């Protein structure tokens, strides 16, 4: 078992102990708060002593909601939208007359035993978390339709209705615009229609949080969450889940994080896609956050936690909480941003139905997301390829290690050596390659960024690089240089106080690269994140040289991995604004060079990236969402190519190989000419097994096995994925071919097909 796997298991064990302690104390952890959690069947919220606890709201009399009475405001061939006078909505799927309600109806609520605030939440079309500026500290208050004494006005529109919520208790208001389109519902929260009272500041707003909520006794009930490649949470009639799932879209914002280390994410539970869903019976509700996803969480709450219902919904963030330091000794307190994020928010809901599991489960949801991507992001089916799967080969050039007089370059692969390896791979029968070169820039691997040119002389310089590019392309293969226009290092002209991202306290965000091995650099190297507009300028400055090299494109490191805000006073950027800059970086690269590749795969790269490397295919390690599913691969296969972790860097060697085949990923390897042990005193010492001479036979053997199965499926969409047994999984493509993967220790047999233990096979038409 690999070191990384052990670390994950240790982390999981610690997390279980911590969560258990919280549960015993009667608390639930919810987004930075220890929020008292009610027990279903007992009234109100309980504090740590078990005494009744009241959520802070106005003392004015609450407004009560009554039975749902609504008017039809929009109807299409498939759907009917109704809006009630209190802002609640209902959508009827006319194909089978199933009704999706924003809140449970009276019949369903008859069996509900929870009382107090959460009982009123079940009747509310919204849930608001806010702060009162008259009170010290950053304690959140919680409000619903009733407790905030809400008055509602509904104005019909051509596509639905505009619902205005006037919160009398806090002199605030906002608007939900619900629009019925062809096959889906859109819910908009216009930023310019939000009015905050003189003493109220919005922090989080939930729109229709109980849309589609269901009891745990519903057949085949489960919630889909975007943890890693996707995961599901089964309904549990026994209410065994002690906490909710919360996923922060695109991960943490490093400019507000209190963590000292801000490295690139590699957590298989990261939220790469702003999607969610709930299904039961023969129906499913699938949601996509289409605006404002860069500042949103996705929450899945199991039945028995706060209420008897399972419910899943996005939580839109309007202010960030951060630690305001007030002294050089680190003293301070938590506060929320004074200024609200002025960004529109939007959710699109699709209504799925069918008597086959793949029509309503994660497969059906992924198909809906695929259609959305093709409709809105311009994704198109990849061109038909010959039955030869491209092999992604990344070469690593060099990095620096400490020396008596500062640092020196450690060379592991020169450009000419890489050319020789390409020749050897071709001679072994591998005819299709996408070659990426890392650690090629001036000074070695990203060490002098943003100073990157010319190519490092110790690797052969510009002339040798051009020879390598010509060698690769002469055989019809493609060549990419790996680059990073997001980070910078101290020295070489980069002025951090003027050019680096700043946090909420206006301090430069930095990560000090500590000592490596038995040596340390005389002067600590600091890593920074460049201001987004500077990243774009650096790209524009470099593109002409890239064009002269003749590369097929750039492999962008970090652009698809991290997303941050910048609190530089003169030119601040929200996370949404940074994502727009990253989009422009990818667009300009593709326009000038013809192709662009990224790592990790946050959803904002879709529509621009031609290939995603290092897609985190490993199972989700979330404590609640433990059943991993290939939602992401199903959504993009046939539209965008992708690969997982390099084969020689796997933690679980064979299991990860099998999973990459199950998920339809291209094979990938990271190679060096020299022994990677030379890198033991560099920042890239994580490259521990990469010498090509040791891996050549394995690469050729694995490639040929994978190519037989996946070579003819490159432009085929995935139409189904299912478990055939505990250890056997089947992925079905639109041409009828099936890839069967056996993780077990005994053979799997079906008519005409046998899959050996720990192996895979192609079945079906042509298989």
ABEGO torsion letter per residue (X at the ends): XBAAAAAAAAAAAAAAAAAAAAAAAGBBBBGGBBBBBBBBGBBEBBBAAGBBBBBBBBABBBBBBBBBBBBBABBBAABBBBBBAAGBBBBBBAAAGBBBBABBBAAAAAABABBEAAAAAAABABBBBBBBAABBEABBBBBBAAAAGBBBBBBBBAAEBBBBBBBAAAGBBBBBBBBBBBGBBBBBBBAAABBBBAABBBABBBBGAABGBBBAABBGBBBBBABEAEBBBBBBAAGABABBBBBBBGEBBAAABABABBBBBABAABBABBBBBBBBEABBBBBBBABGAABBBBBBBBBGAABABBBBBBBBBABBBBBBBABAAGBEBBBBBABBBBBBBBBBBBBBBEABAAAABAAAAAAAAAAAAAAAAGBBBBBBBBBBBBBBBBBBABBBBBBAAGBBBBBABBAAAAAAAAAAAAAAGBABBBBBBBGABBGEBGAAOABAOBBBAAAGEAAAAAAAAAAAAAAGBBBBBBBBAABBBBEGGBBAAAABBBBAAGBBBBBBBBBBEABBBABBBBBBBBBAAAAAAAAAAAAAAAAAAGBAEBBBBGAAABBBBBABAABBBBAAAAAAAAAAAAAAAAAAAGBBBBBGGBAAABGABABBBGBBABBBABAABABBBBAAAAAABGABBBBBBBAAABABAAAAAAAAAAAGBBBBBBBBABBAAAAAABAAAABABABAAAAAAAAAAAAAAAAAAAAAAAABBBABBBBABAABBBBBBAAGBBBBBBABABBBBBBGBBBBBGBBBBBEBGX
